[in-house]
Amino acid sequence: MINLSKKKAGVILEDIRGQNVLVFGDLMLDEYLFGEVNRISPEAPVPIVRVTGERWVLGGAANVACNLKALGAEPLLVGTIGQDEAGGRIAGLLSELGLDSGGLAVDPSQPTIIKTRVIGQHQQMLRIDREEIGLPRTDAIGKLLDNIQKSLQKATAIIVSDYAKGTVGQQTIVAIRDGAAAKQIPWIVDPKPGHKELYFGASAMTPNTKELSELSKQPVGTDAEMLAASSRLVAELGLKGLLVTRSEKGMALVLPGEDAPSVWNIPTVAREVFDVSGAGDTVISTFAAALATNAEWRDAAILANAAGGVVVGKMGTATVAPAEILDRIF
C-alpha cells in the first residue's frame, strides 16, 4: 500500500504543465450515435434506436494526446490517417482542441479507423468498427520516421499507444527505442500481446490483467499469480517497471529488485463505473506525464490510478483535469 499527499500531488501536476510528450500509435475516430429505444424491430428481435444526436471525438493515440492536453502537457502526436472524410475530421478535432496535427502522415492506401458506438437509454448497445489492419505504405512509414525524429528533439517522455492496427511496427519502434536511449527519457507502452517482441527495452508497460496473462502466458487470477506473471514479463523484456490495471482491485506497480521484484498495490478510487472506454488512455497519459517530470514511479502510479478512477465515471471517451485528480488524492 502506498500513499501520496495532496500537496505533493499538486506539485507534480503543476510540473506536468508544459511537458512535451511524444505520443506515437494508432489514431482513431470515435463516433457516438445517441438515441431513444421504445420498441423492438418486427424484422428481428433487436431494439430500434431512433437517433437523436451524434458526436465525434478523438480515439486511440489521439485520445492519449487529448488526455495529456487536459493535464496541461504538450502532446507531440505522430500517427497516420487516411485520405478521407474521417481523417479530415480527426485533423479538425485536433485543431479545435489546440493540438498540432503536423505529426500526422496521410496514407491513401488505408481508411481512417472509425469506431461507432450506438447509445440508447444511456447505455452502449452496439459498436461498429470500420478498419483495415496492415502496415502503412512505404512513403507513409518514411514520414512517420521523420516526424518521430522531429518530435524527439523536444520530448521529455514517450508514449506508444499500440492497438495493433498497423502503425506500430519494427522500423518505428527501433526509432522510438534508440531515441529514448539517446535522450535518456522514459518510453511507456500501452501494449498488445501480439507485438510483445517489439517492446523489449521499454521503460514500462501498462497492461490490464487479460493482456498481462496473454503477454506472460501465465494465470493472473490471484495476487501471487499476478506478481509471478509481472515478474516474468519485467525480466523477459528488460522493463524498469510494470503498471497493471486490475479493474475493481485498482492497480499494481511492479518494480524489479536486486533479489526479487517489489509490488505496490493501489486500491481503486472509482466512486462509480459508468464507461471504461478510453480509461487505459487516461492511465498511461497521467503515468507518463508524471514520469516526464522525474516524479517517483510510485507517485506517478497513484496519480494514474486516481485519473483512471475519475474517467470511468464519465460517459464515452473522456479526459480528466488536474483538479479532478487532486479530488481523489487523500
C-alpha positions in Angstrom: 0.0 0.0 0.0 1.4 3.4 -1.0 0.3 6.9 -0.3 0.8 10.4 -1.8 0.0 13.6 -0.1 -2.3 16.1 -1.8 0.4 18.7 -1.6 3.0 16.6 -3.4 0.4 15.5 -5.9 -0.3 19.2 -6.6 3.4 19.9 -7.2 3.7 17.0 -9.7 0.6 18.0 -11.5 1.9 21.6 -11.8 5.2 20.3 -13.1 3.4 18.3 -15.8 2.3 21.6 -17.3 4.3 22.3 -20.5 6.0 18.8 -20.6 6.5 17.7 -24.2 5.3 14.1 -24.5 5.7 12.3 -27.8 2.6 10.1 -28.5 3.0 7.5 -31.2 0.4 5.0 -32.3 -2.9 4.1 -33.9 -5.2 7.1 -34.4 -9.0 6.5 -34.5 -12.2 8.5 -34.8 -14.8 7.6 -32.2 -18.4 8.2 -33.4 -21.3 8.2 -30.9 -24.9 7.9 -32.1 -27.3 8.7 -29.3 -31.0 7.7 -29.4 -34.2 6.6 -27.8 -35.3 3.0 -27.6 -39.1 2.4 -27.4 -39.8 -0.7 -29.4 -38.4 -4.0 -30.8 -38.0 -4.4 -34.5 -40.6 -6.6 -36.3 -37.8 -7.8 -38.6 -35.6 -9.3 -35.9 -35.5 -9.5 -32.1 -33.4 -6.3 -31.8 -34.2 -2.9 -30.4 -34.9 0.0 -32.7 -32.8 3.1 -31.9 -34.2 6.4 -33.0 -31.2 8.6 -33.4 -31.5 12.0 -31.7 -27.9 13.1 -31.7 -24.3 12.3 -32.8 -20.9 13.3 -31.6 -17.3 12.7 -32.9 -14.3 12.5 -30.5 -10.7 11.6 -30.9 -9.8 8.0 -30.1 -6.8 5.7 -29.8 -3.5 7.5 -29.7 -5.3 10.8 -30.4 -7.3 10.3 -27.2 -4.0 9.9 -25.3 -3.0 13.3 -26.7 -6.3 14.8 -25.6 -5.7 13.5 -22.1 -2.2 14.9 -22.0 -3.6 18.3 -23.2 -6.2 18.2 -20.4 -3.4 17.7 -17.9 -1.6 20.8 -19.2 1.1 18.9 -21.1 2.1 19.5 -24.7 1.5 16.3 -26.7 3.5 15.7 -29.8 1.2 13.3 -31.8 2.6 11.1 -34.5 0.5 8.6 -36.5 -1.4 8.0 -39.7 -4.8 9.0 -41.1 -6.5 8.1 -44.3 -7.1 10.4 -47.2 -10.8 10.5 -46.4 -13.5 12.4 -44.5 -12.8 10.7 -41.2 -9.1 11.7 -41.5 -10.1 15.3 -42.1 -12.4 15.2 -39.1 -9.5 14.0 -36.9 -7.4 16.8 -38.1 -10.2 19.3 -37.5 -10.8 18.0 -34.0 -7.2 18.3 -33.2 -7.2 21.9 -34.4 -10.3 22.7 -32.3 -8.5 21.4 -29.2 -5.3 23.3 -29.9 -3.4 20.2 -30.8 -0.8 20.2 -33.6 -1.6 17.8 -36.5 1.8 18.3 -38.1 3.0 14.9 -37.0 0.3 13.1 -38.9 1.1 11.1 -42.1 -1.6 10.7 -44.7 -1.8 7.2 -46.1 -4.2 6.9 -49.0 -3.9 3.1 -49.1 -5.8 2.7 -45.8 -9.0 4.3 -44.5 -9.1 6.1 -41.2 -10.2 3.8 -38.4 -13.7 4.6 -37.2 -15.4 3.1 -34.1 -19.1 3.8 -33.9 -20.9 3.3 -30.7 -24.7 3.3 -30.5 -26.1 4.6 -27.2 -29.7 4.1 -26.2 -31.2 5.0 -22.9 -27.7 6.0 -21.7 -26.3 2.5 -22.4 -24.0 1.3 -25.1 -25.9 -1.1 -27.2 -23.6 -1.8 -30.2 -20.2 -1.0 -31.5 -19.3 -1.0 -35.2 -15.6 -1.0 -36.3 -14.5 0.2 -39.7 -10.9 -0.6 -40.2 -8.3 -2.3 -42.5 -5.4 -3.6 -40.4 -2.0 -3.5 -42.0 1.3 -1.7 -42.2 1.3 1.8 -43.7 2.8 2.0 -47.2 6.5 2.8 -47.6 6.2 6.6 -48.0 3.9 6.9 -45.0 6.4 5.0 -42.9 9.1 7.3 -44.0 7.0 10.3 -43.0 6.3 8.7 -39.6 10.1 8.2 -39.0 10.7 11.8 -39.9 8.0 13.0 -37.6 9.3 10.8 -34.7 12.8 12.3 -35.1 11.4 15.9 -35.1 9.3 15.3 -32.0 12.2 13.6 -30.2 14.1 16.9 -30.2 11.6 18.3 -27.7 10.2 15.2 -26.0 10.7 14.6 -22.2 8.8 11.2 -22.4 7.3 8.9 -25.0 4.0 7.0 -25.1 3.5 4.2 -27.5 -0.3 3.7 -27.9 -0.4 0.3 -29.7 -3.8 -1.0 -30.8 -2.2 -3.5 -33.2 -3.8 -1.7 -36.2 -0.6 -1.4 -38.2 1.0 1.9 -37.2 3.4 0.4 -34.6 6.0 -1.7 -36.4 9.6 -2.7 -36.3 11.1 0.3 -38.0 9.2 2.9 -36.0 9.8 1.1 -32.7 13.5 1.0 -33.3 13.4 4.8 -33.8 11.5 5.2 -30.6 13.8 2.9 -28.6 17.0 4.5 -30.0 15.7 8.0 -29.5 14.6 7.4 -25.9 18.0 5.9 -25.1 19.9 8.8 -26.7 17.9 11.4 -24.8 17.6 9.2 -21.6 13.9 9.7 -21.4 11.2 7.1 -20.5 9.1 5.3 -23.1 5.9 3.7 -21.9 3.8 1.3 -23.8 0.1 0.5 -23.8 0.7 -3.0 -25.2 -1.0 -5.6 -27.4 0.2 -9.1 -26.7 0.8 -9.9 -30.4 3.5 -7.2 -30.5 5.3 -8.4 -27.4 8.7 -8.7 -29.2 8.6 -5.0 -30.2 8.5 -3.8 -26.6 12.0 -5.0 -25.4 13.8 -2.3 -23.5 10.7 -0.2 -22.9 10.8 1.7 -19.6 7.3 0.5 -18.6 4.1 -1.0 -19.9 0.5 -0.5 -18.7 -1.3 -3.8 -19.4 -4.7 -4.8 -17.9 -4.9 -8.3 -16.3 -6.0 -10.0 -19.5 -3.2 -8.5 -21.5 -0.7 -9.4 -18.7 -1.9 -13.1 -18.8 -1.5 -13.2 -22.6 1.9 -11.5 -22.6 3.3 -13.7 -19.9 1.4 -16.8 -20.8 0.6 -17.3 -17.1 -2.6 -17.1 -15.0 -3.2 -13.9 -13.1 -6.2 -14.6 -11.0 -4.6 -14.2 -7.6 -2.2 -11.6 -6.2 0.6 -14.2 -6.2 -0.1 -15.2 -9.8 -0.2 -11.6 -10.9 3.1 -10.9 -9.3 4.7 -14.0 -10.8 3.4 -13.1 -14.3 4.5 -9.5 -13.9 8.0 -10.5 -12.7 8.4 -12.8 -15.7 7.4 -10.1 -18.1 9.7 -7.5 -16.5 12.6 -9.9 -16.8 11.9 -11.0 -20.3 11.6 -7.5 -21.7 14.1 -5.7 -19.5 11.5 -3.3 -18.2 12.1 -0.8 -15.4 8.5 -1.3 -14.2 5.1 -2.5 -14.9 1.8 -0.8 -14.0 -1.0 -3.4 -14.1 -4.7 -2.2 -14.2 -6.8 -4.6 -12.3 -10.4 -3.3 -12.6 -12.1 -3.3 -9.2 -8.8 -4.2 -7.5 -7.2 -0.9 -8.6 -3.6 -1.1 -9.9 -0.4 -2.8 -9.0 3.0 -1.3 -9.7 5.7 -3.9 -10.0 9.4 -2.8 -9.9 12.5 -5.1 -10.3 14.7 -5.5 -7.3 18.2 -6.9 -6.6 16.8 -10.2 -5.1 13.1 -10.1 -6.1 10.6 -7.7 -7.6 8.6 -5.5 -5.3 4.9 -4.9 -5.8 2.9 -1.9 -4.6 -0.9 -2.3 -4.6 -3.0 0.8 -5.2 -6.8 0.3 -4.4 -9.3 1.8 -6.8 -10.7 5.3 -6.0 -13.6 5.0 -8.5 -16.8 6.1 -7.0 -18.9 4.7 -9.9 -18.1 2.9 -13.1 -20.2 4.2 -15.9 -18.0 3.6 -19.0 -14.5 2.2 -19.2 -13.9 3.4 -22.8 -10.6 5.1 -23.1 -9.7 4.5 -19.4 -6.3 3.0 -20.4 -5.5 6.1 -22.4 -6.1 8.2 -19.3 -3.9 6.0 -17.2 -0.9 5.9 -19.5 -1.2 9.6 -20.2 -1.1 10.5 -16.5 1.6 8.0 -15.6 3.9 9.0 -18.5 3.4 12.8 -17.9 4.3 12.3 -14.2 7.5 10.3 -15.1 8.4 13.1 -17.5 8.8 15.4 -14.5 11.1 12.9 -12.9 8.5 12.0 -10.3 8.9 8.8 -8.3 7.3 5.8 -10.0 5.0 5.1 -7.1 3.8 8.7 -7.1 3.2 8.6 -10.8 1.2 5.3 -10.4 -1.0 6.8 -7.7 -1.8 9.8 -9.9 -2.6 7.5 -12.8 -4.9 5.4 -10.6 -6.7 8.5 -9.4 -7.2 9.7 -13.0 -8.5 6.3 -14.1 -10.9 6.3 -11.2 -12.3 9.6 -12.4 -12.6 8.8 -16.1 -14.6 5.6 -15.7 -17.4 7.6 -14.1 -17.8 9.6 -17.4 -19.7 8.8 -20.5 -17.7 7.7 -23.5 -14.1 8.6 -24.4 -13.2 11.4 -21.9 -10.4 13.3 -20.3 -9.6 14.3 -16.7 -8.5 17.7 -15.4 -5.8 18.1 -12.7 -8.4 19.3 -10.1 -10.4 16.1 -10.6 -7.3 14.0 -9.9 -6.5 16.0 -6.8 -10.0 15.4 -5.6 -9.3 11.6 -5.5 -6.0 12.0 -3.5 -6.4 11.5 0.2 
